[in-house]
């Protein structure tokens, strides 16, 4: 019986890819770094902003660069935030009404989440684990293990919903069932995910957020 559902954030609940890329590029350009293409930014794997900034700045400048990123992220948010994926708000509301505990385990920084939270109606979560809270990012399972502990749950009664291979690897390492949020992906992106995931572990691919609830009901929760 599933007692807890944990979610990745970007690419799973919300669409921030365009916003994130523009904030990264604007931050780097301001300090003389060459303009990055979409492909170059994506190749950086879009991990947490401080870890990303560490690729470009010495250790004593990373915090300042991250703060500039957050300023740019906030300034660009109204124009480039592409919103909550259709069906997500209804899913979260329904799961809460059934007494299922909900959490977020994301590589995003807490600061960036707080900016986006002001522009969404995702509601309250029972636990939030961001990059600030872990020593090792996904695909390490530390964040999932921490969230499960925070909820006094166990891997056997927890499901993780995410959109990346790193999410699947983290879930597999934590012993947690994984639902792949394919609703955010194009056909080619879905195919690439499926090919990579085949080497990692079992998962269930979903085309719409509402399928999360359906699968939980079929499994008797």
SEDOTI-908371 format. One line per 8 residues: their letters; for each residue x, z, y of C-alpha. Coordinates in steps of 0.1 Angstrom, whole numbers, padded with zeros to 4 digits. Layout:
<atoms>
A	X Z Y; ...;
</atoms>
This chain:
<atoms>
XXXXXXXX	0000 0000 0000; 0014 -0010 0034; 0015 0018 0059; 0038 0002 0085; 0043 -0033 0099; 0074 -0039 0119; 0078 -0069 0141; 0107 -0089 0156;
XXXXXXXX	0099 -0097 0193; 0112 -0130 0206; 0099 -0159 0186; 0075 -0137 0167; 0052 -0119 0192; 0063 -0136 0224; 0078 -0169 0235; 0108 -0162 0258;
XXXXXXXX	0132 -0189 0246; 0130 -0210 0278; 0132 -0179 0300; 0161 -0164 0281; 0182 -0196 0283; 0176 -0200 0320; 0185 -0164 0327; 0217 -0167 0307;
XXXXXXXX	0227 -0200 0324; 0220 -0186 0359; 0239 -0155 0352; 0270 -0173 0339; 0269 -0200 0367; 0270 -0173 0394; 0304 -0162 0383; 0319 -0197 0379;
XXXXXXXX	0313 -0204 0342; 0306 -0240 0333; 0270 -0250 0329; 0259 -0246 0293; 0235 -0270 0276; 0205 -0259 0256; 0225 -0266 0224; 0255 -0245 0236;
XXXXXXXX	0233 -0216 0245; 0215 -0217 0211; 0248 -0219 0193; 0256 -0185 0207; 0227 -0173 0184; 0209 -0156 0213; 0219 -0121 0202; 0215 -0092 0225;
XXXXXXXX	0223 -0098 0262; 0252 -0073 0264; 0267 -0087 0232; 0262 -0122 0245; 0279 -0113 0279; 0308 -0099 0259; 0316 -0135 0249; 0323 -0144 0285;
XXXXXXXX	0334 -0112 0303; 0361 -0085 0297; 0347 -0051 0285; 0347 -0035 0319; 0325 -0063 0333; 0299 -0066 0306; 0276 -0039 0320; 0276 -0055 0354;
XXXXXXXX	0270 -0090 0339; 0241 -0076 0319; 0225 -0061 0350; 0228 -0095 0367; 0211 -0110 0337; 0182 -0086 0339; 0178 -0094 0376; 0177 -0131 0368;
XXXXXXXX	0154 -0125 0338; 0130 -0106 0361; 0132 -0132 0388; 0125 -0161 0365; 0099 -0143 0344; 0067 -0154 0362; 0077 -0191 0361; 0093 -0194 0326;
XXXXXXXX	0078 -0168 0304; 0057 -0188 0279; 0035 -0159 0269; 0022 -0142 0238; 0016 -0164 0208; -0021 -0171 0201; -0035 -0146 0177; -0009 -0119 0182;
XXXXXXXX	-0030 -0096 0204; -0059 -0097 0180; -0037 -0090 0150; -0021 -0059 0166; -0055 -0046 0177; -0069 -0050 0142; -0039 -0034 0125; -0041 -0004 0148;
XXXXXXXX	-0078 0000 0141; -0070 0003 0104; -0045 0031 0110; -0014 0010 0102; 0017 0021 0121; 0034 -0006 0142; 0069 -0010 0155; 0093 -0034 0170;
XXXXXXXX	0128 -0040 0157; 0145 -0065 0180; 0179 -0076 0191; 0166 -0077 0227; 0178 -0050 0251; 0153 -0023 0261; 0158 -0033 0297; 0146 -0069 0290;
XXXXXXXX	0117 -0056 0270; 0105 -0034 0298; 0104 -0064 0321; 0084 -0085 0296; 0061 -0055 0287; 0048 -0055 0322; 0035 -0090 0317; 0018 -0086 0283;
XXXXXXXX	-0010 -0067 0267; 0006 -0060 0234; -0003 -0023 0236; 0016 0008 0224; 0039 0008 0194; 0047 0037 0172; 0084 0030 0173; 0107 0007 0193;
XXXXXXXX	0142 -0001 0182; 0163 -0024 0204; 0199 -0034 0205; 0206 -0004 0226; 0197 0019 0197; 0220 0005 0170; 0257 0000 0164; 0253 -0032 0144;
XXXXXXXX	0228 -0059 0152; 0208 -0079 0127; 0215 -0092 0101; 0226 -0056 0096; 0197 -0035 0084; 0204 -0005 0107; 0175 -0012 0131; 0150 -0015 0103;
XXXXXXXX	0163 0016 0085; 0160 0035 0118; 0125 0023 0125; 0113 0033 0090; 0128 0067 0094; 0112 0071 0128; 0078 0065 0112; 0085 0088 0082;
XXXXXXXX	0078 0058 0060; 0097 0041 0031; 0108 0005 0025; 0082 0001 -0002; 0053 0006 0022; 0067 -0014 0051; 0066 -0051 0060; 0088 -0068 0085;
XXXXXXXX	0076 -0099 0104; 0103 -0120 0120; 0113 -0156 0127; 0150 -0159 0119; 0173 -0159 0089; 0190 -0128 0104; 0156 -0111 0102; 0152 -0120 0066;
XXXXXXXX	0187 -0109 0058; 0181 -0075 0075; 0148 -0071 0056; 0164 -0080 0023; 0192 -0055 0029; 0167 -0028 0038; 0145 -0034 0008; 0115 -0044 0029;
XXXXXXXX	0090 -0072 0023; 0094 -0100 0048; 0068 -0123 0064; 0083 -0153 0082; 0067 -0161 0115; 0067 -0199 0112; 0040 -0202 0139; 0067 -0205 0166;
XXXXXXXX	0087 -0233 0148; 0086 -0270 0148; 0085 -0289 0115; 0123 -0294 0116; 0129 -0258 0125; 0107 -0247 0097; 0125 -0269 0072; 0159 -0256 0084;
XXXXXXXX	0147 -0220 0080; 0134 -0227 0045; 0166 -0242 0034; 0187 -0213 0047; 0163 -0187 0035; 0164 -0200 -0001; 0199 -0186 -0004; 0189 -0151 0008;
XXXXXXXX	0158 -0136 -0008; 0121 -0137 -0012; 0097 -0141 0017; 0063 -0153 0026; 0060 -0180 0052; 0030 -0177 0076; 0016 -0204 0100; -0006 -0181 0121;
XXXXXXXX	-0004 -0144 0130; -0038 -0138 0115; -0023 -0145 0080; -0004 -0112 0082; -0037 -0092 0080; -0051 -0115 0053; -0021 -0110 0031; -0022 -0072 0036;
XXXXX	-0059 -0072 0026; -0052 -0093 -0005; -0025 -0069 -0015; -0049 -0040 -0011; -0029 -0029 0020;
</atoms>
